[in-house]
Amino acid sequence: MIIKSKLSDNKENRKSAVDTDSQLAKQVGGDHYKTMTIQPVEFIHVNKLDYLSGNVIKYIVRHRAKGNVQDVKKAIHYCQLILELEYGEKE
């Protein structure tokens, strides 16, 4: 697994939790994912989430660090897409 065996909730220890040769140690455009104990991409990959569900996770976990209200609205939009496309529910 990419993550070392034990993670700390302390953000300062995040850098030591990810292998420095891993792509997870790099980020283009900010550091809002790198500072997380578990990055959204790790969670999405390990849990084999589809595109829509993965975007819900991505936007909701980063809203405080990056997009604020807009990211919450994006997460809601992806939830609405899931309801429509997978369950036939439209607003």
C-alpha positions in Angstrom: 0.0 0.0 0.0 1.1 3.5 -0.7 0.5 4.8 2.8 2.9 3.7 5.5 1.4 1.4 8.1 0.5 4.0 10.7 -0.8 7.5 10.0 -1.0 10.3 12.4 -3.9 12.9 12.6 -1.2 15.5 13.1 -0.7 17.4 9.8 3.0 17.9 10.5 3.4 14.1 10.4 1.6 13.8 7.1 4.8 14.2 5.0 6.3 11.2 6.8 3.2 9.1 6.2 3.5 9.2 2.4 6.5 7.8 0.5 8.4 10.8 -1.0 8.7 8.9 -4.3 5.0 8.6 -4.6 2.8 10.8 -6.8 0.8 11.4 -3.6 3.7 13.4 -2.3 3.2 15.8 -5.2 0.4 18.1 -6.1 -0.1 20.6 -8.9 -1.8 23.8 -7.8 -1.9 24.0 -4.0 -1.5 21.7 -1.1 -5.1 21.2 0.0 -4.8 17.4 -0.6 -1.2 16.8 0.5 -2.0 18.0 4.0 -4.8 15.5 4.6 -4.1 12.3 6.6 -5.7 10.3 3.8 -6.0 12.0 0.4 -9.3 11.7 -1.4 -7.6 9.8 -4.3 -6.4 7.1 -1.9 -9.9 6.7 -0.3 -11.5 6.6 -3.7 -9.1 4.1 -5.1 -9.1 1.7 -2.2 -12.9 1.7 -2.0 -13.2 1.4 -5.8 -15.6 4.3 -6.1 -17.1 5.4 -9.4 -16.5 8.8 -11.0 -19.6 10.5 -9.5 -19.1 9.2 -6.0 -15.4 10.0 -6.1 -16.2 13.6 -7.0 -18.6 13.9 -4.1 -15.7 12.8 -1.8 -13.2 15.1 -3.5 -15.2 18.2 -3.3 -16.6 17.7 0.2 -13.3 17.1 1.9 -11.6 20.0 0.3 -14.3 22.7 0.7 -12.7 24.4 3.8 -9.2 24.4 2.3 -10.0 25.5 -1.2 -13.4 26.1 -2.8 -15.7 26.9 0.2 -19.4 27.2 -0.8 -18.7 26.5 -4.5 -17.1 23.1 -3.6 -20.1 22.2 -1.4 -22.4 23.1 -4.3 -20.3 20.9 -6.6 -20.6 18.0 -4.1 -24.4 18.4 -4.0 -24.5 18.6 -7.8 -22.7 15.2 -8.0 -25.1 13.8 -5.5 -28.0 15.0 -7.6 -26.4 13.4 -10.7 -26.2 10.1 -8.8 -29.9 10.4 -7.8 -30.9 11.1 -11.4 -28.6 8.7 -13.3 -28.6 5.8 -10.9 -32.1 6.0 -9.3 -34.1 7.9 -11.9 -34.9 10.7 -9.4 -35.2 14.2 -10.8 -35.9 17.4 -8.9 
